[in-house]
Amino acid sequence: MPDKLVLINGEIMKSEEAAVSLSDRGYQFGDGVFETVPVYNGRCFALIPHMEKLFNSVIAVKLPGIYTVEEFVAFHEELIAATGIIHGEIHTQITRGAAPYSLDFPEMTVPQLSMFTIEGDRSKLRDYQEKGVNLITEADTRWQRCDINTLNRLPAVLARQRARVSRAFDALFIRDNGKITETTESNFFVVKDEVIWTHPANNLIQNSVTRRLVKERLAVDLELHVVEKTFDMDFVLKSEEAFLAGPRHELVPVTKIDRKFIGDGLPGDITRKLQSNFQQFLKHECPQK
Protein backbone atom coordinates (compact mmCIF):
# COMPACT_ATOMS: atom_id res chain seq x y z
CA MET A 1 0.00 0.00 0.00
CA PRO A 2 1.51 3.38 -1.02
CA ASP A 3 2.36 5.93 1.65
CA LYS A 4 -0.32 8.51 2.38
CA LEU A 5 0.82 11.84 0.98
CA VAL A 6 -0.17 15.30 2.17
CA LEU A 7 0.82 18.85 1.27
CA ILE A 8 2.12 21.04 4.07
CA ASN A 9 2.98 24.68 3.36
CA GLY A 10 3.46 23.92 -0.33
CA GLU A 11 5.57 20.78 0.14
CA ILE A 12 4.31 17.24 -0.50
CA MET A 13 5.42 14.71 2.09
CA LYS A 14 4.39 11.48 3.79
CA SER A 15 1.62 12.00 6.30
CA GLU A 16 3.71 10.53 9.12
CA GLU A 17 6.31 13.23 8.49
CA ALA A 18 3.78 16.04 8.81
CA ALA A 19 3.46 17.81 12.16
CA VAL A 20 1.41 20.64 13.64
CA SER A 21 2.63 22.67 16.60
CA LEU A 22 0.66 22.47 19.86
CA SER A 23 0.77 26.28 19.72
CA ASP A 24 -1.04 26.36 16.38
CA ARG A 25 -4.09 28.61 16.70
CA GLY A 26 -6.16 26.19 14.64
CA TYR A 27 -5.61 23.56 17.32
CA GLN A 28 -5.99 25.99 20.24
CA PHE A 29 -8.93 28.11 19.09
CA GLY A 30 -10.23 26.74 15.80
CA ASP A 31 -8.67 29.89 14.32
CA GLY A 32 -8.67 28.92 10.67
CA VAL A 33 -10.71 28.13 7.58
CA PHE A 34 -11.17 25.25 5.15
CA GLU A 35 -12.52 24.30 1.73
CA THR A 36 -13.29 20.95 0.14
CA VAL A 37 -12.95 20.38 -3.62
CA PRO A 38 -14.54 17.31 -5.27
CA VAL A 39 -12.36 15.21 -7.57
CA TYR A 40 -13.76 13.24 -10.52
CA ASN A 41 -11.69 11.27 -13.04
CA GLY A 42 -8.52 12.73 -11.55
CA ARG A 43 -9.74 16.30 -12.11
CA CYS A 44 -10.90 18.97 -9.67
CA PHE A 45 -14.52 20.04 -10.08
CA ALA A 46 -15.12 23.82 -10.18
CA LEU A 47 -11.70 24.50 -8.66
CA ILE A 48 -11.62 28.26 -9.25
CA PRO A 49 -15.06 28.94 -7.66
CA HIS A 50 -14.06 26.79 -4.67
CA MET A 51 -10.79 28.72 -4.30
CA GLU A 52 -12.72 32.00 -4.48
CA LYS A 53 -14.83 30.73 -1.57
CA LEU A 54 -11.66 29.82 0.32
CA PHE A 55 -10.26 33.33 -0.21
CA ASN A 56 -13.54 34.87 0.94
CA SER A 57 -13.23 32.92 4.20
CA VAL A 58 -9.56 33.94 4.55
CA ILE A 59 -10.50 37.60 4.14
CA ALA A 60 -13.50 37.36 6.48
CA VAL A 61 -11.40 36.11 9.43
CA LYS A 62 -8.44 38.37 8.51
CA LEU A 63 -5.88 35.64 7.90
CA PRO A 64 -2.64 36.88 6.31
CA GLY A 65 -2.65 35.93 2.63
CA ILE A 66 0.57 34.25 1.53
CA TYR A 67 -0.60 32.22 -1.49
CA THR A 68 -2.26 33.21 -4.75
CA VAL A 69 -5.15 31.48 -6.50
CA GLU A 70 -2.67 30.29 -9.13
CA GLU A 71 -0.53 28.68 -6.43
CA PHE A 72 -3.54 26.89 -4.95
CA VAL A 73 -4.48 25.58 -8.39
CA ALA A 74 -0.92 24.26 -8.75
CA PHE A 75 -1.04 22.68 -5.27
CA HIS A 76 -4.22 20.77 -6.18
CA GLU A 77 -2.74 19.54 -9.44
CA GLU A 78 0.49 18.49 -7.74
CA LEU A 79 -1.38 16.60 -5.02
CA ILE A 80 -3.52 14.78 -7.59
CA ALA A 81 -0.42 13.81 -9.57
CA ALA A 82 1.46 12.65 -6.46
CA THR A 83 -1.37 10.63 -4.90
CA GLY A 84 -2.98 9.36 -8.10
CA ILE A 85 -6.45 10.05 -6.73
CA ILE A 86 -9.20 9.38 -9.28
CA HIS A 87 -12.41 9.99 -7.31
CA GLY A 88 -12.82 11.73 -3.97
CA GLU A 89 -12.00 15.11 -2.46
CA ILE A 90 -9.13 17.42 -1.62
CA HIS A 91 -9.44 19.12 1.75
CA THR A 92 -7.60 22.41 2.27
CA GLN A 93 -7.12 23.98 5.69
CA ILE A 94 -5.41 27.25 6.64
CA THR A 95 -4.81 28.34 10.23
CA ARG A 96 -3.35 31.58 11.58
CA GLY A 97 -0.27 29.59 12.57
CA ALA A 98 1.66 28.99 15.80
CA ALA A 99 1.78 31.76 18.41
CA PRO A 100 1.86 32.28 22.19
CA TYR A 101 -1.45 31.39 23.85
CA SER A 102 -3.71 34.44 23.64
CA LEU A 103 -7.05 35.24 22.03
CA ASP A 104 -5.59 38.41 20.51
CA PHE A 105 -4.17 38.23 17.00
CA PRO A 106 -0.40 37.64 17.22
CA GLU A 107 1.72 40.45 15.83
CA MET A 108 3.94 38.10 13.85
CA THR A 109 2.72 34.75 12.59
CA VAL A 110 2.95 32.62 9.45
CA PRO A 111 -0.28 30.86 8.40
CA GLN A 112 -0.19 27.06 8.33
CA LEU A 113 -1.43 25.37 5.15
CA SER A 114 -2.34 21.69 5.02
CA MET A 115 -3.98 19.75 2.19
CA PHE A 116 -4.88 16.08 1.91
CA THR A 117 -6.94 13.77 -0.26
CA ILE A 118 -10.00 11.73 0.72
CA GLU A 119 -10.64 8.86 -1.69
CA GLY A 120 -14.13 7.55 -2.43
CA ASP A 121 -15.95 5.80 -5.27
CA ARG A 122 -19.34 7.44 -4.48
CA SER A 123 -21.19 4.14 -4.99
CA LYS A 124 -23.10 4.56 -1.72
CA LEU A 125 -23.92 8.13 -2.70
CA ARG A 126 -25.46 6.88 -5.95
CA ASP A 127 -27.78 4.65 -3.92
CA TYR A 128 -28.88 7.63 -1.81
CA GLN A 129 -29.44 9.67 -4.96
CA GLU A 130 -31.61 6.95 -6.46
CA LYS A 131 -33.80 6.19 -3.43
CA GLY A 132 -33.75 9.46 -1.51
CA VAL A 133 -32.80 10.09 2.13
CA ASN A 134 -34.43 10.93 5.45
CA LEU A 135 -33.47 13.85 7.70
CA ILE A 136 -34.06 14.83 11.31
CA THR A 137 -34.48 18.43 12.46
CA GLU A 138 -32.07 20.06 14.87
CA ALA A 139 -31.96 23.47 16.57
CA ASP A 140 -29.51 25.69 14.70
CA THR A 141 -27.19 26.81 17.49
CA ARG A 142 -24.34 27.75 15.18
CA TRP A 143 -22.83 31.24 15.25
CA GLN A 144 -24.08 34.09 13.04
CA ARG A 145 -21.44 33.72 10.30
CA CYS A 146 -22.25 30.33 8.80
CA ASP A 147 -21.21 31.73 5.41
CA ILE A 148 -17.57 31.39 6.49
CA ASN A 149 -15.98 27.94 6.34
CA THR A 150 -14.29 28.07 9.75
CA LEU A 151 -12.80 25.20 11.72
CA ASN A 152 -15.34 25.81 14.51
CA ARG A 153 -17.80 23.03 13.58
CA LEU A 154 -18.83 21.54 16.93
CA PRO A 155 -22.59 22.24 16.51
CA ALA A 156 -22.47 20.45 13.14
CA VAL A 157 -20.51 17.57 14.67
CA LEU A 158 -23.08 17.09 17.44
CA ALA A 159 -26.01 17.40 15.02
CA ARG A 160 -24.46 14.88 12.63
CA GLN A 161 -23.91 12.41 15.47
CA ARG A 162 -27.56 12.76 16.52
CA ALA A 163 -28.56 12.04 12.92
CA ARG A 164 -26.35 8.98 12.89
CA VAL A 165 -27.87 7.64 16.12
CA SER A 166 -31.32 8.32 14.64
CA ARG A 167 -30.35 6.43 11.47
CA ALA A 168 -30.91 9.56 9.40
CA PHE A 169 -28.79 10.79 6.52
CA ASP A 170 -28.24 14.23 8.04
CA ALA A 171 -29.67 16.87 10.36
CA LEU A 172 -31.68 19.84 9.06
CA PHE A 173 -31.02 23.03 11.04
CA ILE A 174 -33.91 25.23 12.21
CA ARG A 175 -33.42 28.67 13.77
CA ASP A 176 -35.28 29.95 16.85
CA ASN A 177 -37.81 31.70 14.60
CA GLY A 178 -38.71 28.36 13.00
CA LYS A 179 -36.98 29.14 9.71
CA ILE A 180 -35.02 26.33 8.07
CA THR A 181 -31.44 27.08 7.02
CA GLU A 182 -29.45 24.04 5.76
CA THR A 183 -28.01 20.68 6.83
CA THR A 184 -24.57 20.05 8.31
CA GLU A 185 -22.95 19.72 4.86
CA SER A 186 -25.50 20.73 2.21
CA ASN A 187 -27.93 23.45 1.19
CA PHE A 188 -31.62 22.60 1.39
CA PHE A 189 -34.22 23.11 -1.37
CA VAL A 190 -37.92 22.40 -1.76
CA VAL A 191 -40.11 22.33 -4.87
CA LYS A 192 -43.64 23.72 -4.63
CA ASP A 193 -45.90 24.36 -7.63
CA GLU A 194 -42.90 23.85 -9.95
CA VAL A 195 -40.95 26.62 -8.20
CA ILE A 196 -37.69 25.91 -6.34
CA TRP A 197 -37.35 27.50 -2.90
CA THR A 198 -34.20 27.86 -0.81
CA HIS A 199 -32.85 30.01 2.04
CA PRO A 200 -31.32 33.36 0.95
CA ALA A 201 -27.54 33.42 0.53
CA ASN A 202 -26.80 35.44 3.66
CA ASN A 203 -24.71 34.96 6.80
CA LEU A 204 -26.84 32.02 8.04
CA ILE A 205 -25.91 29.50 5.33
CA GLN A 206 -23.08 28.39 3.08
CA ASN A 207 -23.50 29.68 -0.46
CA SER A 208 -21.88 26.53 -1.81
CA VAL A 209 -20.64 26.17 -5.37
CA THR A 210 -23.27 23.45 -5.90
CA ARG A 211 -26.02 25.76 -4.64
CA ARG A 212 -24.89 28.43 -7.07
CA LEU A 213 -24.81 25.86 -9.87
CA VAL A 214 -28.43 24.85 -9.17
CA LYS A 215 -29.59 28.47 -9.11
CA GLU A 216 -27.50 29.94 -11.95
CA ARG A 217 -27.28 27.05 -14.41
CA LEU A 218 -29.25 23.85 -13.78
CA ALA A 219 -32.58 25.49 -12.94
CA VAL A 220 -32.15 28.06 -15.72
CA ASP A 221 -31.60 25.30 -18.30
CA LEU A 222 -34.90 23.73 -17.20
CA GLU A 223 -36.66 27.12 -17.23
CA LEU A 224 -37.39 26.80 -13.53
CA HIS A 225 -37.65 29.78 -11.18
CA VAL A 226 -35.62 29.81 -7.94
CA VAL A 227 -37.01 31.81 -5.02
CA GLU A 228 -34.56 32.74 -2.24
CA LYS A 229 -36.80 33.23 0.78
CA THR A 230 -37.01 31.80 4.29
CA PHE A 231 -39.65 29.17 5.07
CA ASP A 232 -40.65 26.89 7.91
CA MET A 233 -41.35 23.20 8.37
CA ASP A 234 -45.04 23.60 7.61
CA PHE A 235 -44.15 24.97 4.18
CA VAL A 236 -41.76 22.05 3.59
CA LEU A 237 -44.38 19.43 4.44
CA LYS A 238 -46.79 21.04 1.96
CA SER A 239 -44.18 20.92 -0.81
CA GLU A 240 -44.03 18.27 -3.53
CA GLU A 241 -40.26 17.67 -3.43
CA ALA A 242 -37.15 18.40 -1.40
CA PHE A 243 -33.46 17.88 -2.09
CA LEU A 244 -29.97 18.64 -0.84
CA ALA A 245 -27.15 20.22 -2.84
CA GLY A 246 -23.50 20.39 -1.82
CA PRO A 247 -19.96 19.57 -2.92
CA ARG A 248 -19.82 16.29 -0.99
CA HIS A 249 -23.26 14.96 -1.94
CA GLU A 250 -24.02 16.62 -5.29
CA LEU A 251 -27.88 16.54 -5.46
CA VAL A 252 -29.75 14.12 -3.20
CA PRO A 253 -33.57 13.79 -2.95
CA VAL A 254 -35.11 14.13 0.52
CA THR A 255 -38.16 11.91 0.94
CA LYS A 256 -38.79 12.07 4.69
CA ILE A 257 -38.12 14.52 7.56
CA ASP A 258 -38.75 13.54 11.18
CA ARG A 259 -40.67 10.48 9.93
CA LYS A 260 -43.00 12.64 7.83
CA PHE A 261 -43.07 12.12 4.06
CA ILE A 262 -42.34 14.87 1.58
CA GLY A 263 -44.90 14.71 -1.23
CA ASP A 264 -45.56 11.07 -2.10
CA GLY A 265 -42.40 9.93 -0.31
CA LEU A 266 -40.47 9.35 -3.55
CA PRO A 267 -37.81 11.40 -5.37
CA GLY A 268 -39.61 13.99 -7.51
CA ASP A 269 -39.47 14.63 -11.24
CA ILE A 270 -37.86 18.06 -10.97
CA THR A 271 -35.19 16.74 -8.63
CA ARG A 272 -34.50 13.94 -11.11
CA LYS A 273 -34.14 16.42 -13.96
CA LEU A 274 -31.75 18.57 -11.92
CA GLN A 275 -29.71 15.49 -11.03
CA SER A 276 -29.48 14.53 -14.71
CA ASN A 277 -28.39 18.04 -15.70
CA PHE A 278 -25.78 18.03 -12.95
CA GLN A 279 -24.30 14.75 -14.21
CA GLN A 280 -24.14 16.13 -17.76
CA PHE A 281 -22.41 19.27 -16.50
CA LEU A 282 -20.02 17.10 -14.49
CA LYS A 283 -19.08 15.00 -17.52
CA HIS A 284 -18.26 18.18 -19.43
CA GLU A 285 -16.18 19.67 -16.62
CA CYS A 286 -14.38 16.48 -15.54
CA PRO A 287 -14.24 14.12 -18.55
CA GLN A 288 -12.47 10.81 -18.30
CA LYS A 289 -8.82 11.04 -19.24
Order of alpha helices (4+ residues) and beta strands (2+ residues): beta-beta-alpha-beta-beta-alpha-alpha-beta-beta-alpha-beta-alpha-beta-beta-beta-beta-alpha-beta-alpha-beta-beta-beta-alpha
